[in-house]
Amino acid sequence: MATRELFRSQDHDAASGVRQETVLGQKELLRRWIESGAAYEKHWAFVPPVRPEPGVTTNSAWARNEIDRFVLANLETRHLQPSPPAARETQLRRVSLDLTGLPPTLEELDAFLQDASPDAYVRAVDRLLNSPRYGEHMARYWLDLARYGDTHGLHLDNERSLWPYRDWVVEAFNRNLPFDQFTIWQLAGDLLPNPTREQLVASGFNRCNVSTSEGGAIDEEFQVRYAVDRVETTATTWMGLTMGCARLP
């Protein structure tokens, strides 16, 4: 019944006679979905996270932590075996690139290879996490979400001084600022009771949108554009989905 209703759509608009373009691939996809039972899942952004239990494994001695247990359980369901450990040079290079975006220096590599202690890798990770380069590397991803730029982005694309916000993000990662504070200060740091200078700087997130100083710009138009940009950016960054569908034409 649902499949028949799906294909009863009119090919022509009754009022204008304009042919309604239909993507056949989308109809076919819907038809197969309905015939397979029309299973529906909520959008992941609205599903509260639940801590899963690691799967049961047969080679428990291989796993060193909870993540290893998840990986191993998935491998075993596919009848696969873990790869042998990578060379120590490769291990240090991978973790250095992951945490700082930079390869290890020759001195760091030599020190790691000469360290025969069982916790050598753990101490290398701690060293990288305590490096100023860690915050710089992590901030690059966040600043992309915040649409940070050192210029206005429109008209003459002049330079603007938003670097205090950039430096605050770097420092926040380096001192492991709790995520709830990281969130509140950026969204509404200037609205907190007696905000500190740091909280005011953090609220620069709301000023990272492109802006213009063009003489012929209409103030009301650009105020709307700025507001739309902030809403969409905030929703995309923290909610995992865009708000473009709520924008008025």
Disulfide bonds with the S-S distance in Angstrom:
none
